[in-house]
Amino acid sequence: MSCYAEDTFEEGDTMNTKQLKRFYPRAMAYADEHGFVLDRRKGHFYFQAPSGQKVFIGNTPSDHRADKNAVSHLRRCAIGNL
């Protein structure tokens, strides 16, 4: 199962999703394992949990801990503490 929402990305968005895979490898893997769906709103990407909660991430990380912080937010969302 993939964490991508099928109809939400346009043809030009492939570069952005490739960047996300490069910048957030752990977050993408965690989201895929736990049933999150990746979507985009006005230039910002977010993961939507099966419960409906959303975790927004930036297109490019602002520091070296961005991937780790994203996983932390996803984990909190998955257990309902966000």
LINSULMO-V317304 format. One record per backbone hydrogen bond with DSSP energy under -1.0 kcal/mol. CO is the residue of the C=O (numbers start at 0). NH is the residue of the N-H. Records with the same first field share a line. If there is no record, write none. Layout:
CO->NH / NH
This chain:
2->37
9->12
12->16
13->17
14->18
15->19
16->20
17->21
18->22
19->23
23->27
24->28
25->29
26->30
27->31
28->32
29->33
30->35
36->47
37->4
38->45
40->43
43->40
44->56
45->38
46->54
47->36
48->51
52->48
54->46
56->44
62->65
64->68
65->69
66->70
67->71
68->72
69->73
70->74
71->75
72->76
73->77
74->78
75->80
